[in-house]
Amino acid sequence: MPDPVVLSPGRLKWAAVGLLFILLTGVGVWIGMTGDKFGWWIAAFFGLGILLTVVVLLPGAIYLNLTDEDFTMCTLYRYHT
């Protein structure tokens, strides 16, 4: 391998996952507003998923860097070689 190869997650896929989290958070809020307290737990869980998706979509948050000598894996700005 003459040049290092940097692999990053698909932004379109993560955007779709983020939209799914938004939808499920809305369902949790709707359930919570009907009087069921379990709905608020659902909204909180999937709301954290929205935050995770936003962080993943930031540049440099997740990647895999492959070189001849080693590889570096970065997840949520923490990397390991």
Helices and strands as residue ranges (DSSP letters): E 5-7, H 11-33, H 38-57, E 62-66, E 71-75, E 78-80
